[in-house]
């Protein structure tokens, strides 16, 4: 009887450990997905910022060229 209770206790502890391990793994997966999404958003924002900067530089160059043509 004692051996059966002991084996049942081991099985329960093993099951609880497995569930805990699964929960920890899922938390790590979600944390990694969150970090990846944040990195993607930051990258998209940086691309948009650089695109705007390039467009402004092109407009500035165009206006400077027009001004040079006008002053000639």
Residue, then its C-alpha position, 0 to 999 in steps of 0.5 A: x500500500x505504501x509503495x503504491x501511494x509513493x508511486x502515485x506521489x511520484x507520478x503526481x510530482x512528475x506531472x506537476x513538474x511537466x506542466x510547470x515546464x510547459x508553462x515556462x516554455x510557453x512563457x519564453x515563447x511568448x516573450x520571444x514573440x513579443x521581443x521579435x514584434x517590438x524589434x520589427x516595429x522599431x525597425x519599421x519606424x527607423x525605415x520610415x524615418x530614414x525614408x522621410x529623411x531621404x525625401x527631405x534631402x532630395x527636396x532640398x537638393x532639388x530646391x537648391x538646384x532650382x535656386x542655382x538655375x534661377x540665380x544664373 
